[in-house]
């Protein structure tokens, strides 16, 4: 366990916001966290915030409490047969590093999520998704420790209530109450590529890849190539990836908007709802590549807000507010930040 006082959080958030925390504690095992909560909680500055890699956070000011960060990187096979493997992964693993590790072990199913920043624990909270795959589809259980009393609790997949960019851990009742210490996945030992996403098929075709002989590593590399071509590297330009969630509207609203904007894309959610790409809405409002002070919208992906250099959290928030206002004013559609404001 490592403890720090009055520490800069610059390296602990991918937006590159230079704020400080009164305390930061990095724990390396469940036992360390349990002991900390049960026996030393009165010594911790309040409030307590458990974070991953800081890839989905926007700090608006100095944090006046204690930040906990998982460094648990254990991995163990729980059960396997010829077709499937159940594996438990420590929450401190960088998600992309575990995906690479899983492919090296011959475990498949996560390759479409390659190169998404963040840790394993946070990915289970956010239900990250990309290119036709959501992490919740592969999760069997999320193992947690209560930040209130140090008790252990396991949430099965059904209890996690996974849906688009949502889980039980994001609800008011459970937000901030638990620290994820490990995640149980069910992965395939027989590779079946998911190439339904048009962009993947297009890149594979342009690269002359024989889809019938596609390997998991080739699919991973294709996904990484697509992401790097349209998304900025947080190490080069501060950002939190997709800042907004794609809005879901009822079919009547979608048809009304479609009659006004013939080129508006949409994707079926269910019999009565459609999903509209927030990137398209933002671009139509003129924000693609635009800036507001030290905060900007990425020139290739309007979903991504970027730190142009020295931006504060409030600079980013102001830009976010302006974009939301403009989209609502033009389309009557509310777009919601995916990023957590702290």
Protein Blocks (a to p, Z undefined) as FASTA:
>chain_A
ZZdehiafklmcfklpacddfbdcddfbfklmmmmmmmmmmmpccdddddfehpacccfb
dcfbdcdddfbfbdcdfbdcfkbccddddfkbcfklmmmmmmmnopahjlmmgoiacdfk
lmmmnopaeehiafklmpmbdcdddfklopacdddfklnopaehiafklgmklgokaccf
bdcddddfbdcddfkbmklmmmmmmnopafklccfklmmmmmmmmmmmmpccfklmgceh
jfbdcddddfklmmmmmmmmmmlccddfblmbccddfklmmmmnopgopaehjbccdfkl
mkbccdeehpafklmmmmmmmmmmmmmmmnopacddfbdcZZ
